[in-house]
Amino acid sequence: MHVSEKNVSGTHFHGDTINASVKELTKILGKPTYEDKSIVEKINFEWVLETSNGHPVTLYTWKEYRRFKKSEVVNLHIGGFSKSATSIAKGELEFLLNLKR
């Protein structure tokens, strides 16, 4: 799993989520691709990623509508072109998070 520049236009949520903090994810994945700390935005933090087998995915906070600390664990959605891609991404992200915890 790594940051990607692949086109993610049209990716969407297929039901896969992870619980992590922005701080943890930044250590593992680097700075978010997108960041907006406004409380009116649906997405505050987003990473554009690629799974180990080349699937482009997005990882993003969804509808928090509040300010939260980067160290706070929140639920993040995984978007992709298919359920199999987001399931693979979830497994890879959980593996990386478990290595750092």
Backbone torsions as a table, in degrees:
resi	resn	phi	psi	omega
1	MET	NA	128.1	177.8
2	HIS	-152.1	165.2	177.5
3	VAL	-63.8	144.2	-174.9
4	SER	-134.0	157.5	173.0
5	GLU	-111.3	12.8	178.3
6	LYS	-65.5	154.4	178.4
7	ASN	-70.7	123.5	178.4
8	VAL	-111.7	11.4	178.0
9	SER	-62.6	123.8	-179.4
10	GLY	99.7	-5.4	174.6
11	THR	-69.9	152.0	178.2
12	HIS	-152.4	172.6	-175.3
13	PHE	-75.6	131.7	178.5
14	HIS	-119.0	13.7	176.6
15	GLY	103.8	-5.4	-179.3
16	ASP	-91.2	133.0	178.0
17	THR	-136.9	163.7	170.3
18	ILE	-136.4	156.8	174.5
19	ASN	-108.7	122.2	-179.0
20	ALA	-163.4	167.6	174.6
21	SER	-99.2	155.3	176.1
22	VAL	-60.5	-36.4	179.1
23	LYS	-61.7	-46.9	178.1
24	GLU	-60.4	-47.0	-177.1
25	LEU	-65.6	-35.8	178.2
26	THR	-64.5	-38.2	177.2
27	LYS	-63.3	-38.2	-176.2
28	ILE	-83.7	-43.0	-170.5
29	LEU	-107.8	-12.7	-173.6
30	GLY	92.5	-176.7	-178.2
31	LYS	-61.2	146.5	176.9
32	PRO	-59.4	148.3	175.9
33	THR	-67.5	-33.9	-178.2
34	TYR	-136.1	139.5	177.7
35	GLU	-146.4	128.5	176.0
36	ASP	-145.6	112.2	-175.4
37	LYS	-85.4	7.4	178.4
38	SER	-65.7	141.5	-179.9
39	ILE	-81.2	-2.4	-179.7
40	VAL	-99.8	-7.8	-179.4
41	GLU	-84.6	143.8	177.4
42	LYS	-69.2	-35.7	-179.1
43	ILE	-116.8	127.2	177.2
44	ASN	-103.2	-34.6	179.8
45	PHE	-137.2	136.2	178.6
46	GLU	-146.4	139.4	173.4
47	TRP	-117.1	136.6	170.7
48	VAL	-98.7	120.4	-170.7
49	LEU	-129.0	170.6	175.7
50	GLU	-136.8	131.2	178.4
51	THR	-72.4	170.4	-178.0
52	SER	-62.8	-22.7	177.7
53	ASN	-103.5	18.2	169.8
54	GLY	92.0	6.1	178.6
55	HIS	-77.8	125.0	174.7
56	PRO	-76.5	135.4	179.0
57	VAL	-142.6	162.9	173.3
58	THR	-119.6	148.4	175.8
59	LEU	-126.6	123.6	-171.8
60	TYR	-153.6	150.3	170.5
61	THR	-74.6	148.1	-176.3
62	TRP	-134.8	118.4	174.0
63	LYS	53.2	46.6	174.0
64	GLU	-73.4	-37.2	178.4
65	TYR	48.3	39.2	178.9
66	ARG	-160.9	163.0	174.0
67	ARG	-84.5	136.8	175.2
68	PHE	-140.8	154.3	-179.5
69	LYS	-74.6	146.7	179.5
70	LYS	-64.0	-18.4	179.0
71	SER	-87.4	-8.7	-179.4
72	GLU	-76.7	134.2	176.5
73	VAL	-75.9	126.2	178.9
74	VAL	-129.6	165.6	177.7
75	ASN	-89.6	126.0	179.6
76	LEU	-115.8	141.6	178.4
77	HIS	-89.5	150.6	174.8
78	ILE	-115.3	122.5	179.3
79	GLY	-108.1	147.1	178.7
80	GLY	-161.8	-179.3	178.3
81	PHE	-83.2	-14.8	180.0
82	SER	-152.3	160.3	176.8
83	LYS	-63.1	-37.7	-179.5
84	SER	-64.8	-37.8	179.1
85	ALA	-65.4	-42.3	-178.6
86	THR	-72.8	-31.6	176.1
87	SER	-66.2	-42.7	177.0
88	ILE	-61.5	-46.2	-179.9
89	ALA	-60.3	-42.6	179.6
90	LYS	-59.7	-46.5	179.5
91	GLY	-61.3	-43.4	179.9
92	GLU	-66.7	-40.7	178.8
93	LEU	-65.6	-44.0	178.9
94	GLU	-62.2	-39.5	177.7
95	PHE	-61.4	-48.0	179.9
96	LEU	-62.8	-41.3	179.5
97	LEU	-65.3	-40.7	179.5
98	ASN	-65.8	-30.8	176.7
99	LEU	-66.9	-33.6	-176.2
100	LYS	-88.0	-16.4	-176.3
101	ARG	-87.7	NA	NA
